[in-house]
Amino acid sequence: MKPMLRRDLVLFKRGLIPALVLTVLLAAAAALAGFSVMRGASESAAPVRVAVVDEEGGMVSRFCINLVSSQSYIASLLDIDRVSRKKALTGLEDGTYAAVIILPEGYTDQIMYGYQGEGEILLSKGAAASAEIVASVADFGERLLAAGQYGVFAGEKVVKAAGLSREVYDDFLDRSNLELLDAAVNLYDTGSEDILTAYDGTGLSVGAYYAVTWLSLFLLVSGLFFTALYTADNSRALLTRLFSEGIRPAEYLAGKLLWPLLFRLPLFALLLLGLSRLLPLQLSAGALLSTLGSVLLAAGLISFSAAALASRKGWAGLLLGIAATGLFLCGGLIPRSFLPSWLSRLGDLTPSGAVAGLLRPLFGGRLPLPSLLAGLIYLGLALFFALHHLRAMPGKGEDA
């Protein structure tokens, strides 16, 4: 083993236990925070709580309300309570209900006999975002209740025009009403297909997106815990001595890249093993190669940047701040769907976004080319400044 690698290995071993403890704490905090933000993003479309005021109050009207509210489509959007007008308006005022639907006296007769009927929908001040949902659900419910009757009316005309007996007419009404009611009840479940779309244009599910976002933070920050490895030799006197003994900048950087990289790999593999129990992983050659690239990119960015900045105070805080800023812009702290689109696109071009982009193929997404290019540019700049610092430092004066 080359002398510089051996020296860096000694420094690496000295900081291994503290770094391991801090990394485990980081992984636990990232998992909890990521899960919390992911749940917030998933629940952003939770059912809207709505009060229904049934001013008719008869058996038929109760049946109609139960029929509509029991549909899976309705239940996925609205949490419906049947209450009095006074309780509904009070709940609307204090925020208990996002909306109130008032069904007037005689609305069931209007539906049953094919007349145009009108109800009243009141929205709370904070439910502007739910207005379209409530309106579309109300329209769907109205059409659902009226659909069967339109079919019955058409059938009645056919029976009467054919001059059939009263017994045939009554039998038709009994059977057609039952069949059409059954069809209306099952209309959404049998006539539609649920398709799970990707989260906010990322090509990933919500869980997969937050997994890659917080994994990128883990890969970047876990390399910052070996401060002695980056700072012990980063002074004018020591660099002058090392370079006078034949150590070159590339050899100086090799151990500072290699040992933190080897530290990350098994811990990262354990995290992926745990995630595989929750999320499907795409273990193709391309996905694995891209994942390895993300680990190498994170290691290179931190190691080269640390080597370039370690002689300055606050370098670790600066790199941590850059990683945290990238996490925010990528939507890791505030759900991505809540951020302006231009801001989330900017986040994809940060170091955190570049590392996360390389992780996407492992979770079934596509590798975003802009993120890859941005990552290579950052890596090239970090290496350039590290080499420039190492070559310039021995030649600086005592005040450097």
C-alpha positions as CSV (number, residue, x, y, z in Angstrom):
1,M,0.0,0.0,0.0
2,K,1.3,3.4,-0.9
3,P,2.4,5.6,2.0
4,M,-0.2,8.3,1.6
5,L,-3.0,5.7,1.4
6,R,-1.6,4.1,4.6
7,R,-1.5,7.5,6.3
8,D,-5.1,8.3,5.3
9,L,-6.2,4.9,6.5
10,V,-4.9,5.6,9.9
11,L,-6.7,8.9,10.0
12,F,-9.8,7.2,8.7
13,K,-9.7,4.5,11.4
14,R,-9.4,7.1,14.1
15,G,-12.7,8.7,13.1
16,L,-14.5,5.5,12.1
17,I,-16.5,5.0,15.3
18,P,-17.7,8.6,15.7
19,A,-18.5,8.7,12.0
20,L,-20.4,5.4,12.2
21,V,-22.5,6.6,15.2
22,L,-23.3,10.0,13.4
23,T,-24.2,8.2,10.2
24,V,-26.6,5.8,11.9
25,L,-28.2,8.8,13.6
26,L,-28.3,10.6,10.2
27,A,-30.0,7.6,8.6
28,A,-32.6,7.3,11.3
29,A,-33.4,11.1,11.2
30,A,-33.5,11.0,7.4
31,A,-35.8,8.0,7.4
32,L,-38.2,9.7,9.9
33,A,-38.2,13.0,8.2
34,G,-38.5,11.6,4.7
35,F,-41.5,9.4,5.8
36,S,-43.2,12.4,7.4
37,V,-42.8,14.6,4.3
38,M,-43.9,11.7,2.0
39,R,-47.0,11.1,4.1
40,G,-47.8,14.8,3.9
41,A,-47.5,14.7,0.1
42,S,-49.6,11.5,-0.1
43,E,-52.3,12.9,2.2
44,S,-52.5,16.3,0.4
45,A,-55.5,14.8,-1.5
46,A,-57.3,13.4,1.6
47,P,-61.1,13.3,1.5
48,V,-62.9,16.6,2.0
49,R,-65.2,16.7,5.0
50,V,-68.7,17.7,3.8
51,A,-72.0,18.2,5.6
52,V,-75.3,17.2,3.7
53,V,-78.5,18.9,4.8
54,D,-81.5,16.7,3.7
55,E,-84.5,19.1,4.0
56,E,-86.8,16.4,2.6
57,G,-85.8,13.9,5.3
58,G,-87.9,11.0,3.9
59,M,-87.0,7.3,3.5
60,V,-86.4,7.8,-0.3
61,S,-84.1,10.8,0.3
62,R,-82.0,8.9,2.9
63,F,-81.7,6.0,0.5
64,C,-80.5,8.3,-2.3
65,I,-77.9,10.0,0.0
66,N,-76.6,6.6,1.2
67,L,-76.5,5.3,-2.4
68,V,-74.3,8.2,-3.6
69,S,-72.1,8.5,-0.5
70,S,-71.3,4.7,-0.5
71,Q,-69.7,4.8,-4.0
72,S,-66.0,4.3,-3.9
73,Y,-65.4,7.3,-6.1
74,I,-67.4,9.6,-3.8
75,A,-65.9,8.1,-0.6
76,S,-62.3,8.7,-1.9
77,L,-63.0,12.4,-2.3
78,L,-65.6,13.3,0.3
79,D,-66.2,12.4,3.9
80,I,-70.0,13.0,4.2
81,D,-72.0,13.7,7.3
82,R,-75.8,14.0,7.4
83,V,-76.6,16.9,9.8
84,S,-79.2,19.6,10.4
85,R,-78.9,23.0,8.7
86,K,-77.9,24.7,11.9
87,K,-75.1,22.2,12.7
88,A,-73.9,22.3,9.1
89,L,-73.6,26.1,9.0
90,T,-71.9,26.2,12.4
91,G,-69.5,23.6,11.2
92,L,-68.8,25.5,8.1
93,E,-68.1,28.6,10.2
94,D,-65.7,26.9,12.6
95,G,-63.9,24.9,10.0
96,T,-65.4,21.5,10.8
97,Y,-66.7,21.2,7.3
98,A,-65.1,22.3,4.1
99,A,-68.4,22.5,2.4
100,V,-72.2,22.2,3.0
101,I,-74.6,20.6,0.4
102,I,-78.2,21.5,1.0
103,L,-80.8,19.3,-0.8
104,P,-84.2,21.0,-0.9
105,E,-87.6,19.6,-0.3
106,G,-88.9,17.6,-3.2
107,Y,-85.6,16.9,-4.9
108,T,-86.2,13.2,-5.0
109,D,-89.4,13.7,-7.0
110,Q,-87.5,16.0,-9.4
111,I,-85.0,13.2,-9.9
112,M,-87.5,10.4,-10.2
113,Y,-89.7,12.2,-12.8
114,G,-86.9,13.7,-14.8
115,Y,-87.2,17.3,-13.9
116,Q,-84.3,19.7,-13.5
117,G,-83.5,20.1,-9.8
118,E,-81.2,22.4,-8.0
119,G,-79.4,22.1,-4.6
120,E,-77.2,24.5,-2.8
121,I,-73.4,24.1,-2.2
122,L,-71.7,26.4,0.4
123,L,-67.9,26.4,0.6
124,S,-65.8,27.6,3.5
125,K,-63.2,30.4,3.0
126,G,-60.4,27.9,3.3
127,A,-61.9,25.4,0.8
128,A,-61.3,27.3,-2.4
129,A,-59.0,24.5,-3.6
130,S,-61.8,22.0,-3.0
131,A,-64.4,23.8,-5.0
132,E,-63.9,21.9,-8.2
133,I,-63.9,18.6,-6.3
134,V,-67.1,19.3,-4.5
135,A,-68.8,20.6,-7.7
136,S,-67.7,17.6,-9.8
137,V,-68.8,15.1,-7.1
138,A,-72.2,16.8,-6.8
139,D,-72.6,16.6,-10.6
140,F,-71.6,13.0,-10.6
141,G,-74.1,12.2,-7.8
142,E,-76.9,13.9,-9.7
143,R,-76.2,12.0,-12.9
144,L,-75.9,8.7,-11.0
145,L,-79.3,9.1,-9.4
146,A,-81.0,10.3,-12.6
147,A,-79.3,7.7,-15.0
148,G,-81.6,4.8,-14.1
149,Q,-84.8,6.9,-14.4
150,Y,-83.9,8.1,-17.9
151,G,-83.6,4.4,-19.0
152,V,-87.0,3.6,-17.4
153,F,-88.7,6.5,-19.1
154,A,-87.4,5.3,-22.5
155,G,-88.7,1.7,-21.7
156,E,-92.1,3.0,-20.7
157,K,-92.6,4.6,-24.1
158,V,-91.7,1.4,-25.9
159,V,-94.1,-0.7,-23.8
160,K,-97.0,1.8,-24.3
161,A,-96.3,2.2,-28.0
162,A,-96.5,-1.6,-28.4
163,G,-99.9,-1.7,-26.6
164,L,-98.7,-4.4,-24.1
165,S,-100.7,-5.4,-21.0
166,R,-100.6,-3.8,-17.6
167,E,-98.9,-7.0,-16.2
168,V,-96.1,-6.7,-18.8
169,Y,-95.8,-3.0,-18.0
170,D,-95.5,-3.6,-14.2
171,D,-93.0,-6.4,-14.7
172,F,-90.9,-4.2,-16.9
173,L,-90.8,-1.5,-14.3
174,D,-89.8,-3.9,-11.5
175,R,-87.0,-5.6,-13.4
176,S,-85.7,-2.5,-15.2
177,N,-85.5,-0.4,-12.0
178,L,-83.6,-3.2,-10.2
179,E,-81.2,-3.7,-13.1
180,L,-80.6,-0.1,-13.7
181,L,-80.2,0.7,-10.0
182,D,-77.6,-2.1,-9.8
183,A,-75.8,-0.7,-12.8
184,A,-75.8,2.8,-11.3
185,V,-74.5,1.5,-8.0
186,N,-71.6,-0.3,-9.7
187,L,-71.0,2.3,-12.4
188,Y,-67.7,3.6,-11.1
189,D,-66.2,0.3,-10.0
190,T,-67.1,-1.6,-13.2
191,G,-66.8,1.2,-15.7
192,S,-63.4,2.7,-14.7
193,E,-59.8,1.7,-14.1
194,D,-57.5,3.1,-11.5
195,I,-54.1,4.1,-12.9
196,L,-51.3,5.2,-10.5
197,T,-49.4,8.0,-12.1
198,A,-45.9,9.1,-11.3
199,Y,-45.3,11.8,-8.7
200,D,-45.2,15.4,-10.0
201,G,-43.4,14.5,-13.3
202,T,-40.6,12.6,-11.7
203,G,-41.4,9.1,-13.2
204,L,-41.4,7.7,-9.7
205,S,-44.1,6.9,-7.1
206,V,-44.3,9.2,-4.1
207,G,-42.4,6.8,-1.8
208,A,-39.7,6.1,-4.4
209,Y,-39.2,9.9,-5.0
210,Y,-38.7,10.6,-1.3
211,A,-36.4,7.6,-1.0
212,V,-34.0,8.8,-3.6
213,T,-34.2,12.4,-2.3
214,W,-33.2,11.5,1.3
215,L,-30.7,8.8,0.1
216,S,-28.9,11.5,-1.7
217,L,-28.6,13.5,1.5
218,F,-27.3,10.5,3.3
219,L,-24.6,9.8,0.6
220,L,-23.4,13.4,0.7
221,V,-23.5,14.2,4.4
222,S,-22.1,10.8,5.6
223,G,-18.8,11.8,4.0
224,L,-18.5,14.9,6.2
225,F,-17.9,13.0,9.4
226,F,-14.2,12.3,8.7
227,T,-13.0,15.8,9.4
228,A,-9.5,14.8,10.5
229,L,-9.0,12.9,7.3
230,Y,-9.5,16.1,5.3
231,T,-7.8,18.6,7.7
232,A,-4.8,16.8,9.3
233,D,-2.5,17.4,6.3
234,N,-4.1,20.5,4.8
235,S,-1.6,23.1,5.9
236,R,1.2,24.8,4.1
237,A,4.0,23.1,6.1
238,L,2.6,19.6,5.9
239,L,1.8,19.8,2.2
240,T,5.2,21.2,1.4
241,R,6.8,18.3,3.3
242,L,4.6,15.6,1.6
243,F,5.2,17.0,-1.8
244,S,8.9,17.2,-1.2
245,E,8.8,13.5,-0.4
246,G,7.3,12.7,-3.8
247,I,3.6,12.8,-3.0
248,R,1.6,14.3,-5.8
249,P,-1.9,15.9,-5.6
250,A,-3.6,12.9,-7.2
251,E,-2.0,10.5,-4.6
252,Y,-2.9,13.0,-1.8
253,L,-6.6,12.9,-2.9
254,A,-6.8,9.2,-3.5
255,G,-7.2,8.1,0.1
256,K,-9.6,10.9,0.9
257,L,-11.8,9.6,-1.8
258,L,-11.3,5.9,-1.4
259,W,-11.8,5.4,2.4
260,P,-15.0,7.4,2.8
261,L,-16.3,5.7,-0.4
262,L,-15.7,2.3,1.1
263,F,-17.4,3.5,4.3
264,R,-20.5,4.5,2.4
265,L,-20.9,1.4,0.3
266,P,-21.9,-1.3,2.9
267,L,-24.2,1.2,4.8
268,F,-25.9,2.3,1.7
269,A,-26.4,-1.4,0.7
270,L,-28.0,-2.0,4.1
271,L,-30.4,0.9,3.5
272,L,-31.3,-0.4,0.1
273,L,-31.9,-3.8,1.5
274,G,-34.3,-2.3,4.0
275,L,-36.1,-0.2,1.4
276,S,-36.5,-3.3,-0.8
277,R,-39.1,-4.5,1.7
278,L,-41.1,-1.4,1.1
279,L,-40.4,-0.4,-2.5
280,P,-39.7,-2.5,-5.6
281,L,-36.1,-2.1,-6.9
282,Q,-35.1,-2.5,-10.5
283,L,-31.9,-4.6,-10.3
284,S,-30.9,-4.3,-14.0
285,A,-27.3,-3.7,-15.1
286,G,-28.1,-0.2,-16.1
287,A,-29.9,0.7,-12.8
288,L,-27.0,-0.8,-10.7
289,L,-24.4,1.0,-12.7
290,S,-26.3,4.3,-12.3
291,T,-26.6,3.6,-8.5
292,L,-22.9,3.0,-8.3
293,G,-22.4,6.3,-10.2
294,S,-24.5,8.1,-7.6
295,V,-22.3,6.8,-4.7
296,L,-19.1,7.8,-6.6
297,L,-20.5,11.2,-7.5
298,A,-21.4,11.9,-3.8
299,A,-18.0,10.7,-2.6
300,G,-16.2,12.7,-5.2
301,L,-18.1,15.9,-4.5
302,I,-17.6,15.8,-0.8
303,S,-14.0,14.5,-0.8
304,F,-12.7,16.9,-3.5
305,S,-14.7,19.9,-2.0
306,A,-13.4,19.1,1.5
307,A,-9.8,18.9,0.2
308,A,-10.2,22.3,-1.5
309,L,-11.9,24.0,1.5
310,A,-10.5,22.2,4.6
311,S,-8.0,25.0,5.3
312,R,-10.8,27.4,5.8
313,K,-13.1,27.7,8.9
314,G,-16.7,26.5,8.5
315,W,-16.0,24.4,5.4
316,A,-18.1,21.5,6.8
317,G,-21.0,23.7,7.6
318,L,-20.9,25.2,4.1
319,L,-21.0,21.8,2.4
320,L,-23.8,20.7,4.8
321,G,-25.7,23.8,3.9
322,I,-25.3,23.2,0.2
323,A,-26.6,19.6,0.6
324,A,-29.6,20.8,2.7
325,T,-30.4,23.6,0.2
326,G,-30.5,21.0,-2.5
327,L,-32.8,18.8,-0.4
328,F,-35.2,21.7,0.1
329,L,-35.2,22.6,-3.6
330,C,-35.8,19.0,-4.6
331,G,-38.9,18.9,-2.3
332,G,-37.4,16.8,0.4
333,L,-38.5,19.2,3.2
334,I,-41.6,20.7,1.6
335,P,-43.5,18.3,-0.7
336,R,-42.3,18.8,-4.3
337,S,-45.9,19.2,-5.5
338,F,-46.2,22.3,-3.3
339,L,-43.2,24.0,-4.8
340,P,-43.2,26.2,-8.0
341,S,-42.2,24.0,-11.0
342,W,-39.2,26.2,-11.8
343,L,-37.9,25.8,-8.3
344,S,-38.2,22.0,-8.3
345,R,-36.4,22.0,-11.8
346,L,-33.7,24.1,-10.2
347,G,-33.4,21.5,-7.4
348,D,-32.8,18.8,-9.9
349,L,-29.7,20.7,-11.0
350,T,-28.2,21.0,-7.5
351,P,-25.6,18.5,-6.2
352,S,-28.3,16.8,-4.2
353,G,-30.6,16.6,-7.3
354,A,-27.7,15.2,-9.4
355,V,-27.1,12.4,-6.9
356,A,-30.8,11.7,-6.6
357,G,-31.2,11.7,-10.4
358,L,-28.6,8.9,-10.6
359,L,-30.6,6.9,-8.1
360,R,-33.9,7.1,-10.0
361,P,-33.3,4.1,-12.3
362,L,-33.0,1.8,-9.3
363,F,-36.6,2.7,-8.3
364,G,-38.0,2.4,-11.8
365,G,-37.5,5.9,-13.1
366,R,-35.4,7.4,-15.9
367,L,-32.0,9.0,-15.5
368,P,-32.5,12.7,-16.1
369,L,-29.8,13.9,-18.4
370,P,-29.7,17.5,-17.1
371,S,-29.1,16.1,-13.6
372,L,-26.3,13.9,-14.9
373,L,-24.6,16.7,-16.7
374,A,-24.9,19.0,-13.7
375,G,-23.4,16.4,-11.5
376,L,-20.4,15.9,-13.8
377,I,-19.9,19.7,-14.0
378,Y,-19.9,19.9,-10.2
379,L,-17.5,17.0,-9.9
380,G,-15.1,18.5,-12.4
381,L,-15.2,21.9,-10.6
382,A,-14.6,20.3,-7.2
383,L,-11.6,18.3,-8.6
384,F,-10.3,21.4,-10.3
385,F,-10.4,23.6,-7.2
386,A,-8.9,20.8,-5.0
387,L,-6.0,20.3,-7.4
388,H,-5.5,24.1,-7.7
389,H,-5.5,24.4,-3.9
390,L,-3.0,21.6,-3.4
391,R,-0.6,23.0,-6.0
392,A,-0.9,26.6,-4.8
393,M,-0.7,26.0,-1.0
394,P,3.0,25.0,-0.7
395,G,4.0,28.1,-2.6
396,K,2.1,30.5,-0.5
397,G,3.7,32.6,2.2
398,E,3.4,32.2,5.9
399,D,0.3,34.4,6.0
400,A,-1.6,32.1,3.6
